[in-house]
Each structure stands twice: as structure tokens, then as C-alpha cells.
Amino acid sequence: MFIGHYSASLAAKAAEPRAPLWTYVAGAQLIDIGWSVLVMAGVEKLRIDPSLPGSSLVLYYMPFTHSLPATIAWSLAAMLLARWLLKLPWLPAFVIALTVFSHWVADFLVHRPDLIVWFGRPKVGLAFWNHPVAEMALEIGLLAVGGALWVASRKDQRRTAWPAVVFIASLAAIAIYSESLPPPTAPIAEARTALAAYLAITAIAWLVDRRSLSRA
């Protein structure tokens, strides 16, 4: 799951527009942002197996980001930071937390059993990654739903739909570019590339939101 995660950020922006778009976008991938940093630091581990269908990543050790308790902790931390650092009201801060938590739910659909429900317990995952065409269709479908909700909410506010169009087009371009890249060969390089993509998309969201507000 890559661009599909951002469907939650678009739906969240539609439901609670008071938070900046970039906070929802960063929240949707906060777990993977943390994962990328911890992989580069040697704390969490992965292997690369090119023989696997779909994703070649074997995510065998990531308890500090992708376990259910860790995801809850990251979600609560994001809510508190949004409330006290960004001075957002409690409701948008809570919606940001839900957006962070949505990452685990989406990963449960596509990951092979590598998500820890509780420490020491069996790992879970429905392994939709093993069906790459269907998995990509799922991601595109989720993004379309999230985008439609955001566009509808902007029209209800008598605002233009161009921010949604620009952002979704940017996501599509990045997704197409990522598909053209050669398969990953080293865990650190994969984490570094992933982190760059997450931060670039967050920056695009910040720019789109800034331009949107300047024209409001």
C-alpha cells in the first residue's frame, strides 16, 4: 500500500477541514516515515526477496512502528502534537489521530502476516500484496473515493476543486514513477527512497494547501 494510504488523508480533510492538508497527509504515512528512519538507523529490519509476487519486501521486524500497540501510541502522539504544537482544536487533532491509525488498517489488507497485534503474539495480514493487479486497483479505488469526498466537501463550501485535482495528479505521477524504478536491492536504500517520497508528498500537500488558502 502506497498511494492508497492517502485516501484517508483526503477523506479526513473532507470531514474536518480545519486542519491543514499536510497534517493529514503526513499522518497517513507517519508510521512509514518512522519505519524508514528506524530502518536506516538499524533498529527495525527487513529483507528483500525478488521472488515474491507484488512487493518484494519481507518486513520481519518492525515492532516500534507497525505493531498495533505502537500504532496506537503514534496516533495518540500525533493528536497531542497537533493540539499543543499546532494549536488545533481537539476534534481536528483527533481526526489526525484517526488518519494515523488508518495506516495500520490499510496495511492489514495488503501486508503478508507481518503486523503484530500484541507483543509476542502471531502476526497478521491478509496478503493482498500477493495479487499485485488487484492490489493496485484497490489503492486507486480508495484514492478515488477519498478524492471524491474532498471535492464534494469543497463544492459544498463553494470552493474550487483544483487543489484535489493537483494533489491527486501529483500522487498519480509519483506512483507511476515509482513503478518505473528498478526493484529494491538493499534495505537501507529502500528506506531512504521511501522516506524521500513521503516527505516530497507532504511538501506538495503543504504547497497545495497554501495556494488554496491564498485564493480563498
CYANA upper distance limits for C-alpha pairs under 8 A (distance plus 0.5 A):
  1 MET  CA      5 HIS  CA      7.02
  1 MET  CA    106 ALA  CA      7.72
  1 MET  CA    107 ASP  CA      7.02
  1 MET  CA    110 VAL  CA      7.00
  1 MET  CA    135 GLU  CA      8.36
  1 MET  CA    139 GLU  CA      7.35
  2 PHE  CA      6 TYR  CA      8.29
  2 PHE  CA    139 GLU  CA      8.09
  2 PHE  CA    175 ALA  CA      8.41
  3 ILE  CA      7 SER  CA      8.00
  3 ILE  CA    139 GLU  CA      6.87
  3 ILE  CA    140 ILE  CA      8.06
  3 ILE  CA    143 LEU  CA      7.63
  3 ILE  CA    171 LEU  CA      7.10
  3 ILE  CA    172 ALA  CA      8.35
  3 ILE  CA    175 ALA  CA      7.37
  4 GLY  CA      8 ALA  CA      8.50
  4 GLY  CA    106 ALA  CA      8.48
  4 GLY  CA    138 LEU  CA      8.00
  4 GLY  CA    139 GLU  CA      4.59
  4 GLY  CA    140 ILE  CA      6.92
  4 GLY  CA    141 GLY  CA      8.46
  4 GLY  CA    142 LEU  CA      6.26
  4 GLY  CA    143 LEU  CA      6.04
  5 HIS  CA      9 SER  CA      8.09
  5 HIS  CA     28 ALA  CA      6.40
  5 HIS  CA     29 GLN  CA      7.47
  5 HIS  CA    102 SER  CA      8.23
  5 HIS  CA    103 HIS  CA      6.78
  5 HIS  CA    106 ALA  CA      7.32
  5 HIS  CA    139 GLU  CA      8.24
  5 HIS  CA    143 LEU  CA      8.40
  6 TYR  CA     10 LEU  CA      6.99
  6 TYR  CA     25 VAL  CA      6.82
  6 TYR  CA     28 ALA  CA      6.47
  6 TYR  CA     29 GLN  CA      8.29
  6 TYR  CA    143 LEU  CA      7.16
  6 TYR  CA    146 GLY  CA      8.43
  7 SER  CA     11 ALA  CA      6.71
  7 SER  CA    142 LEU  CA      6.10
  7 SER  CA    143 LEU  CA      4.91
  7 SER  CA    144 ALA  CA      7.96
  7 SER  CA    145 VAL  CA      7.58
  7 SER  CA    146 GLY  CA      5.01
  7 SER  CA    147 GLY  CA      7.40
  8 ALA  CA     12 ALA  CA      6.45
  8 ALA  CA     24 TYR  CA      8.42
  8 ALA  CA     28 ALA  CA      7.09
  8 ALA  CA     99 THR  CA      6.40
  8 ALA  CA    102 SER  CA      7.32
  8 ALA  CA    146 GLY  CA      6.97
  9 SER  CA     13 LYS  CA      6.63
  9 SER  CA     21 LEU  CA      7.97
  9 SER  CA     24 TYR  CA      5.20
  9 SER  CA     25 VAL  CA      5.74
  9 SER  CA     27 GLY  CA      8.01
  9 SER  CA     28 ALA  CA      6.46
  9 SER  CA     99 THR  CA      6.76
  9 SER  CA    146 GLY  CA      8.11
 10 LEU  CA     14 ALA  CA      6.76
 10 LEU  CA     21 LEU  CA      8.40
 10 LEU  CA     24 TYR  CA      8.12
 10 LEU  CA     25 VAL  CA      8.40
 10 LEU  CA    146 GLY  CA      5.49
 10 LEU  CA    147 GLY  CA      6.36
 10 LEU  CA    149 LEU  CA      7.79
 10 LEU  CA    150 TRP  CA      6.24
 11 ALA  CA     15 ALA  CA      6.69
 11 ALA  CA    145 VAL  CA      8.48
 11 ALA  CA    146 GLY  CA      5.22
 11 ALA  CA    147 GLY  CA      7.70
 11 ALA  CA    149 LEU  CA      6.40
 11 ALA  CA    150 TRP  CA      6.62
 12 ALA  CA     16 GLU  CA      6.40
 12 ALA  CA     17 PRO  CA      8.11
 12 ALA  CA     24 TYR  CA      7.39
 12 ALA  CA     95 VAL  CA      7.00
 12 ALA  CA     96 ILE  CA      8.02
 12 ALA  CA     99 THR  CA      7.41
 13 LYS  CA     17 PRO  CA      5.30
 13 LYS  CA     18 ARG  CA      8.37
 13 LYS  CA     19 ALA  CA      7.73
 13 LYS  CA     20 PRO  CA      8.35
 13 LYS  CA     21 LEU  CA      6.82
 13 LYS  CA     24 TYR  CA      7.55
 13 LYS  CA    150 TRP  CA      7.04
 14 ALA  CA    149 LEU  CA      6.45
 14 ALA  CA    150 TRP  CA      5.01
 14 ALA  CA    151 VAL  CA      8.32
 14 ALA  CA    152 ALA  CA      8.35
 14 ALA  CA    153 SER  CA      5.87
 14 ALA  CA    154 ARG  CA      8.08
 15 ALA  CA    153 SER  CA      8.29
 16 GLU  CA     91 LEU  CA      8.41
 16 GLU  CA     92 PRO  CA      6.46
 16 GLU  CA     95 VAL  CA      7.71
 17 PRO  CA     21 LEU  CA      8.42
 17 PRO  CA     92 PRO  CA      8.39
 18 ARG  CA     88 LEU  CA      8.45
 18 ARG  CA     92 PRO  CA      7.02
 19 ALA  CA     23 THR  CA      7.32
 19 ALA  CA     24 TYR  CA      8.11
 19 ALA  CA     88 LEU  CA      7.46
 19 ALA  CA     92 PRO  CA      6.27
 19 ALA  CA     93 ALA  CA      8.13
 20 PRO  CA     24 TYR  CA      7.64
 20 PRO  CA    206 TRP  CA      8.16
 20 PRO  CA    209 ASP  CA      7.30
 21 LEU  CA     25 VAL  CA      6.73
 21 LEU  CA    205 ALA  CA      6.47
 21 LEU  CA    206 TRP  CA      7.18
 21 LEU  CA    209 ASP  CA      6.54
 22 TRP  CA     26 ALA  CA      6.38
 22 TRP  CA    202 THR  CA      5.97
 22 TRP  CA    203 ALA  CA      7.77
 22 TRP  CA    205 ALA  CA      5.43
 22 TRP  CA    206 TRP  CA      5.51
 22 TRP  CA    209 ASP  CA      7.98
 23 THR  CA     27 GLY  CA      6.37
 23 THR  CA     96 ILE  CA      7.54
 24 TYR  CA     28 ALA  CA      6.55
 24 TYR  CA     96 ILE  CA      6.28
 24 TYR  CA     99 THR  CA      6.98
 25 VAL  CA     29 GLN  CA      7.35
 25 VAL  CA    201 ILE  CA      8.15
 25 VAL  CA    202 THR  CA      6.37
 25 VAL  CA    205 ALA  CA      7.43
 26 ALA  CA     30 LEU  CA      6.11
 26 ALA  CA    198 TYR  CA      8.01
 26 ALA  CA    199 LEU  CA      8.32
 26 ALA  CA    202 THR  CA      6.19
 27 GLY  CA     31 ILE  CA      8.37
 27 GLY  CA     78 ALA  CA      7.98
 27 GLY  CA     96 ILE  CA      6.79
 27 GLY  CA     97 ALA  CA      7.92
 27 GLY  CA     99 THR  CA      6.35
 27 GLY  CA    100 VAL  CA      5.21
 28 ALA  CA     99 THR  CA      5.86
 28 ALA  CA    100 VAL  CA      5.51
 28 ALA  CA    101 PHE  CA      8.36
 28 ALA  CA    102 SER  CA      7.47
 28 ALA  CA    103 HIS  CA      6.45
 29 GLN  CA     33 ILE  CA      6.56
 29 GLN  CA    100 VAL  CA      7.54
 29 GLN  CA    103 HIS  CA      7.27
 29 GLN  CA    198 TYR  CA      7.41
 30 LEU  CA     34 GLY  CA      6.67
 30 LEU  CA     74 TRP  CA      8.42
 30 LEU  CA    100 VAL  CA      6.89
 31 ILE  CA     35 TRP  CA      6.62
 31 ILE  CA     65 THR  CA      6.10
 31 ILE  CA     66 HIS  CA      7.36
 31 ILE  CA     71 THR  CA      7.57
 31 ILE  CA     74 TRP  CA      7.81
 31 ILE  CA    100 VAL  CA      7.67
 31 ILE  CA    103 HIS  CA      7.55
 32 ASP  CA     36 SER  CA      6.47
 32 ASP  CA     65 THR  CA      7.93
 32 ASP  CA    195 LEU  CA      8.34
 33 ILE  CA     37 VAL  CA      6.96
 33 ILE  CA    194 ALA  CA      8.48
 33 ILE  CA    195 LEU  CA      6.38
 33 ILE  CA    198 TYR  CA      7.36
 34 GLY  CA     38 LEU  CA      6.66
 34 GLY  CA     65 THR  CA      7.04
 35 TRP  CA     39 VAL  CA      6.51
 35 TRP  CA     44 GLU  CA      7.62
 35 TRP  CA     62 MET  CA      7.81
 35 TRP  CA     64 PHE  CA      8.45
 35 TRP  CA     65 THR  CA      6.36
 35 TRP  CA     66 HIS  CA      8.44
 35 TRP  CA    191 ALA  CA      8.33
 36 SER  CA     40 MET  CA      6.73
 36 SER  CA    191 ALA  CA      5.11
 36 SER  CA    192 ARG  CA      7.14
 36 SER  CA    194 ALA  CA      7.32
 36 SER  CA    195 LEU  CA      6.28
 37 VAL  CA     41 ALA  CA      6.67
 37 VAL  CA    191 ALA  CA      7.82
 37 VAL  CA    195 LEU  CA      8.08
 38 LEU  CA     42 GLY  CA      6.63
 38 LEU  CA     43 VAL  CA      5.63
 38 LEU  CA     44 GLU  CA      5.99
 39 VAL  CA     43 VAL  CA      6.27
 39 VAL  CA     44 GLU  CA      5.32
 39 VAL  CA     45 LYS  CA      6.43
 39 VAL  CA     46 LEU  CA      8.32
 39 VAL  CA    187 PRO  CA      8.00
 39 VAL  CA    188 ILE  CA      7.09
 39 VAL  CA    191 ALA  CA      6.92
 40 MET  CA    188 ILE  CA      5.90
 40 MET  CA    191 ALA  CA      6.97
 40 MET  CA    192 ARG  CA      7.69
 44 GLU  CA     61 TYR  CA      6.06
 44 GLU  CA     62 MET  CA      5.47
 44 GLU  CA     63 PRO  CA      8.04
 44 GLU  CA     64 PHE  CA      8.15
 45 LYS  CA     59 LEU  CA      7.19
 45 LYS  CA     60 TYR  CA      6.94
 45 LYS  CA     61 TYR  CA      5.48
 45 LYS  CA     62 MET  CA      6.95
 45 LYS  CA    187 PRO  CA      8.44
 46 LEU  CA     57 LEU  CA      7.24
 46 LEU  CA     58 VAL  CA      5.95
 46 LEU  CA     59 LEU  CA      5.08
 46 LEU  CA     60 TYR  CA      6.20
 46 LEU  CA     61 TYR  CA      7.06
 46 LEU  CA    187 PRO  CA      6.82
 47 ARG  CA     57 LEU  CA      6.52
 47 ARG  CA     58 VAL  CA      5.42
 47 ARG  CA     59 LEU  CA      7.14
 47 ARG  CA     60 TYR  CA      8.04
 47 ARG  CA    187 PRO  CA      7.03
 48 ILE  CA     56 SER  CA      5.99
 48 ILE  CA     57 LEU  CA      5.36
 48 ILE  CA     58 VAL  CA      6.34
 48 ILE  CA    184 PRO  CA      7.76
 48 ILE  CA    185 THR  CA      7.27
 48 ILE  CA    186 ALA  CA      7.62
 48 ILE  CA    187 PRO  CA      7.52
 49 ASP  CA     56 SER  CA      5.50
 49 ASP  CA     57 LEU  CA      6.85
 49 ASP  CA     58 VAL  CA      7.29
 50 PRO  CA     56 SER  CA      5.64
 50 PRO  CA    183 PRO  CA      8.18
 51 SER  CA     56 SER  CA      7.61
 52 LEU  CA     56 SER  CA      5.86
 52 LEU  CA    130 ASN  CA      8.13
 53 PRO  CA    129 TRP  CA      7.70
 53 PRO  CA    130 ASN  CA      5.62
 53 PRO  CA    131 HIS  CA      7.59
 53 PRO  CA    132 PRO  CA      7.62
 54 GLY  CA    129 TRP  CA      5.78
 54 GLY  CA    130 ASN  CA      5.90
 54 GLY  CA    131 HIS  CA      6.99
 54 GLY  CA    132 PRO  CA      5.33
 55 SER  CA    129 TRP  CA      6.64
 55 SER  CA    130 ASN  CA      8.11
 55 SER  CA    132 PRO  CA      8.42
 56 SER  CA    183 PRO  CA      8.41
 56 SER  CA    184 PRO  CA      8.39
 59 LEU  CA    114 ASP  CA      6.72
 60 TYR  CA    114 ASP  CA      6.67
 61 TYR  CA    114 ASP  CA      8.41
 62 MET  CA     66 HIS  CA      6.28
 62 MET  CA     67 SER  CA      7.63
 63 PRO  CA     67 SER  CA      5.52
 63 PRO  CA     70 ALA  CA      7.54
 63 PRO  CA    116 ILE  CA      7.39
 63 PRO  CA    119 PHE  CA      8.28
 64 PHE  CA     70 ALA  CA      6.04
 65 THR  CA     70 ALA  CA      5.99
 65 THR  CA     71 THR  CA      6.61
 65 THR  CA     74 TRP  CA      8.32
 66 HIS  CA     70 ALA  CA      6.96
 66 HIS  CA     71 THR  CA      6.60
 66 HIS  CA    104 TRP  CA      7.30
 66 HIS  CA    115 LEU  CA      6.40
 66 HIS  CA    116 ILE  CA      7.43
 67 SER  CA     71 THR  CA      6.62
 67 SER  CA    115 LEU  CA      6.06
 67 SER  CA    116 ILE  CA      4.86
 67 SER  CA    117 VAL  CA      6.37
 67 SER  CA    118 TRP  CA      7.35
 67 SER  CA    119 PHE  CA      8.22
 68 LEU  CA     72 ILE  CA      6.79
 68 LEU  CA    104 TRP  CA      7.79
 68 LEU  CA    115 LEU  CA      7.92
 68 LEU  CA    116 ILE  CA      6.63
 68 LEU  CA    117 VAL  CA      5.52
 68 LEU  CA    118 TRP  CA      7.03
 69 PRO  CA     73 ALA  CA      6.79
 69 PRO  CA    117 VAL  CA      7.81
 69 PRO  CA    118 TRP  CA      7.21
 70 ALA  CA     74 TRP  CA      6.64
 71 THR  CA     75 SER  CA      6.59
 71 THR  CA    100 VAL  CA      8.17
 71 THR  CA    101 PHE  CA      6.69
 71 THR  CA    104 TRP  CA      7.39
 72 ILE  CA     76 LEU  CA      6.72
 72 ILE  CA    101 PHE  CA      7.13
 73 ALA  CA     77 ALA  CA      6.60
 74 TRP  CA     78 ALA  CA      6.63
 74 TRP  CA    100 VAL  CA      7.85
 75 SER  CA     79 MET  CA      6.81
 75 SER  CA     96 ILE  CA      8.26
 75 SER  CA     97 ALA  CA      4.99
 75 SER  CA     98 LEU  CA      7.42
 75 SER  CA     99 THR  CA      8.50
 75 SER  CA    100 VAL  CA      5.82
 75 SER  CA    101 PHE  CA      6.30
 76 LEU  CA     80 LEU  CA      6.78
 76 LEU  CA     97 ALA  CA      6.60
 77 ALA  CA     81 LEU  CA      6.62
 78 ALA  CA     82 ALA  CA      6.53
 78 ALA  CA     93 ALA  CA      8.19
 78 ALA  CA     96 ILE  CA      7.46
 78 ALA  CA     97 ALA  CA      6.38
 78 ALA  CA    100 VAL  CA      8.14
 79 MET  CA     83 ARG  CA      6.65
 79 MET  CA     93 ALA  CA      5.28
 79 MET  CA     94 PHE  CA      6.13
 79 MET  CA     96 ILE  CA      6.73
 79 MET  CA     97 ALA  CA      5.62
 80 LEU  CA     84 TRP  CA      6.51
 80 LEU  CA     85 LEU  CA      8.35
 80 LEU  CA     93 ALA  CA      7.74
 81 LEU  CA     85 LEU  CA      5.59
 81 LEU  CA     86 LEU  CA      7.32
 82 ALA  CA     86 LEU  CA      5.44
 82 ALA  CA     87 LYS  CA      6.95
 82 ALA  CA     88 LEU  CA      6.34
 82 ALA  CA     93 ALA  CA      5.84
 82 ALA  CA     96 ILE  CA      8.25
 83 ARG  CA     87 LYS  CA      5.44
 83 ARG  CA     88 LEU  CA      5.30
 83 ARG  CA     89 PRO  CA      6.67
 83 ARG  CA     90 TRP  CA      6.73
 83 ARG  CA     93 ALA  CA      6.20
 84 TRP  CA     88 LEU  CA      7.79
 88 LEU  CA     92 PRO  CA      7.09
 88 LEU  CA     93 ALA  CA      6.68
 89 PRO  CA     93 ALA  CA      6.82
 90 TRP  CA     94 PHE  CA      6.51
 91 LEU  CA     95 VAL  CA      6.77
 92 PRO  CA     96 ILE  CA      6.70
 93 ALA  CA     97 ALA  CA      6.95
 94 PHE  CA     98 LEU  CA      6.84
 95 VAL  CA     99 THR  CA      6.69
 96 ILE  CA    100 VAL  CA      6.83
 97 ALA  CA    101 PHE  CA      6.77
 98 LEU  CA    102 SER  CA      6.57
 99 THR  CA    103 HIS  CA      7.60
101 PHE  CA    105 VAL  CA      7.51
102 SER  CA    106 ALA  CA      6.66
103 HIS  CA    107 ASP  CA      6.58
104 TRP  CA    108 PHE  CA      6.57
105 VAL  CA    109 LEU  CA      7.35
106 ALA  CA    110 VAL  CA      7.41
107 ASP  CA    111 HIS  CA      5.94
107 ASP  CA    125 GLY  CA      7.87
108 PHE  CA    115 LEU  CA      7.63
108 PHE  CA    124 VAL  CA      7.48
108 PHE  CA    125 GLY  CA      5.13
108 PHE  CA    126 LEU  CA      6.59
108 PHE  CA    127 ALA  CA      8.43
109 LEU  CA    125 GLY  CA      6.69
109 LEU  CA    126 LEU  CA      5.60
109 LEU  CA    127 ALA  CA      7.17
109 LEU  CA    128 PHE  CA      6.62
110 VAL  CA    125 GLY  CA      7.16
110 VAL  CA    126 LEU  CA      6.35
110 VAL  CA    127 ALA  CA      5.39
110 VAL  CA    128 PHE  CA      4.61
110 VAL  CA    129 TRP  CA      5.49
110 VAL  CA    135 GLU  CA      7.67
111 HIS  CA    115 LEU  CA      8.18
111 HIS  CA    125 GLY  CA      5.52
111 HIS  CA    126 LEU  CA      6.73
111 HIS  CA    127 ALA  CA      5.28
111 HIS  CA    128 PHE  CA      7.02
111 HIS  CA    129 TRP  CA      6.57
112 ARG  CA    124 VAL  CA      7.73
112 ARG  CA    125 GLY  CA      5.35
112 ARG  CA    126 LEU  CA      6.56
112 ARG  CA    127 ALA  CA      4.52
112 ARG  CA    128 PHE  CA      7.92
112 ARG  CA    129 TRP  CA      7.52
113 PRO  CA    123 LYS  CA      5.65
113 PRO  CA    124 VAL  CA      4.63
113 PRO  CA    125 GLY  CA      4.59
113 PRO  CA    126 LEU  CA      7.37
113 PRO  CA    127 ALA  CA      7.33
114 ASP  CA    123 LYS  CA      5.61
114 ASP  CA    124 VAL  CA      6.35
114 ASP  CA    125 GLY  CA      6.91
115 LEU  CA    123 LYS  CA      5.52
115 LEU  CA    124 VAL  CA      5.65
115 LEU  CA    125 GLY  CA      6.84
116 ILE  CA    121 ARG  CA      7.23
116 ILE  CA    122 PRO  CA      7.13
116 ILE  CA    123 LYS  CA      5.12
116 ILE  CA    124 VAL  CA      6.99
117 VAL  CA    121 ARG  CA      7.09
117 VAL  CA    122 PRO  CA      7.78
117 VAL  CA    123 LYS  CA      6.93
117 VAL  CA    124 VAL  CA      7.63
118 TRP  CA    122 PRO  CA      8.44
128 PHE  CA    132 PRO  CA      7.93
128 PHE  CA    134 ALA  CA      8.23
128 PHE  CA    135 GLU  CA      6.41
129 TRP  CA    135 GLU  CA      6.62
131 HIS  CA    135 GLU  CA      6.45
132 PRO  CA    136 MET  CA      6.56
133 VAL  CA    137 ALA  CA      6.78
134 ALA  CA    138 LEU  CA      6.70
135 GLU  CA    139 GLU  CA      6.85
136 MET  CA    140 ILE  CA      6.69
137 ALA  CA    141 GLY  CA      6.48
138 LEU  CA    142 LEU  CA      6.64
139 GLU  CA    143 LEU  CA      6.70
140 ILE  CA    144 ALA  CA      6.58
141 GLY  CA    145 VAL  CA      6.79
142 LEU  CA    146 GLY  CA      6.74
143 LEU  CA    147 GLY  CA      6.44
143 LEU  CA    168 ILE  CA      8.49
144 ALA  CA    148 ALA  CA      6.50
145 VAL  CA    149 LEU  CA      6.78
146 GLY  CA    150 TRP  CA      6.85
147 GLY  CA    151 VAL  CA      6.64
147 GLY  CA    164 ALA  CA      6.93
147 GLY  CA    168 ILE  CA      7.77
148 ALA  CA    152 ALA  CA      6.55
149 LEU  CA    153 SER  CA      6.67
150 TRP  CA    154 ARG  CA      6.77
150 TRP  CA    164 ALA  CA      7.38
151 VAL  CA    155 LYS  CA      6.75
151 VAL  CA    161 ALA  CA      5.90
151 VAL  CA    164 ALA  CA      6.85
152 ALA  CA    156 ASP  CA      6.71
153 SER  CA    157 GLN  CA      6.92
154 ARG  CA    158 ARG  CA      6.73
154 ARG  CA    159 ARG  CA      5.54
154 ARG  CA    160 THR  CA      6.98
154 ARG  CA    161 ALA  CA      6.90
155 LYS  CA    159 ARG  CA      5.86
155 LYS  CA    160 THR  CA      7.05
155 LYS  CA    161 ALA  CA      7.56
159 ARG  CA    216 ALA  CA      7.96
161 ALA  CA    165 VAL  CA      7.00
162 TRP  CA    166 VAL  CA      6.52
163 PRO  CA    167 PHE  CA      6.55
163 PRO  CA    208 VAL  CA      6.35
163 PRO  CA    209 ASP  CA      7.69
163 PRO  CA    212 SER  CA      7.01
164 ALA  CA    168 ILE  CA      6.45
165 VAL  CA    169 ALA  CA      6.45
166 VAL  CA    170 SER  CA      6.63
166 VAL  CA    208 VAL  CA      8.00
167 PHE  CA    171 LEU  CA      6.78
167 PHE  CA    204 ILE  CA      7.72
167 PHE  CA    205 ALA  CA      7.22
167 PHE  CA    208 VAL  CA      7.50
168 ILE  CA    172 ALA  CA      6.67
169 ALA  CA    173 ALA  CA      6.66
170 SER  CA    174 ILE  CA      6.70
170 SER  CA    201 ILE  CA      8.50
170 SER  CA    204 ILE  CA      8.42
171 LEU  CA    175 ALA  CA      6.54
171 LEU  CA    201 ILE  CA      7.91
172 ALA  CA    176 ILE  CA      6.60
173 ALA  CA    177 TYR  CA      6.62
174 ILE  CA    178 SER  CA      6.53
174 ILE  CA    197 ALA  CA      8.46
175 ALA  CA    179 GLU  CA      6.80
176 ILE  CA    180 SER  CA      7.06
177 TYR  CA    181 LEU  CA      7.19
184 PRO  CA    189 ALA  CA      7.86
184 PRO  CA    190 GLU  CA      6.36
185 THR  CA    189 ALA  CA      8.04
185 THR  CA    190 GLU  CA      8.09
186 ALA  CA    190 GLU  CA      6.74
187 PRO  CA    191 ALA  CA      6.72
188 ILE  CA    192 ARG  CA      6.61
189 ALA  CA    193 THR  CA      6.63
190 GLU  CA    194 ALA  CA      6.59
191 ALA  CA    195 LEU  CA      6.59
192 ARG  CA    196 ALA  CA      6.77
193 THR  CA    197 ALA  CA      6.84
194 ALA  CA    198 TYR  CA      6.78
195 LEU  CA    199 LEU  CA      6.67
196 ALA  CA    200 ALA  CA      6.52
197 ALA  CA    201 ILE  CA      6.67
198 TYR  CA    202 THR  CA      6.76
199 LEU  CA    203 ALA  CA      6.66
200 ALA  CA    204 ILE  CA      6.75
201 ILE  CA    205 ALA  CA      6.73
202 THR  CA    206 TRP  CA      6.77
203 ALA  CA    207 LEU  CA      6.76
204 ILE  CA    208 VAL  CA      6.58
205 ALA  CA    209 ASP  CA      6.54
206 TRP  CA    210 ARG  CA      6.52
207 LEU  CA    211 ARG  CA      6.65
208 VAL  CA    212 SER  CA      6.55
209 ASP  CA    213 LEU  CA      6.61
210 ARG  CA    214 SER  CA      6.72
211 ARG  CA    215 ARG  CA      6.88
212 SER  CA    216 ALA  CA      6.72
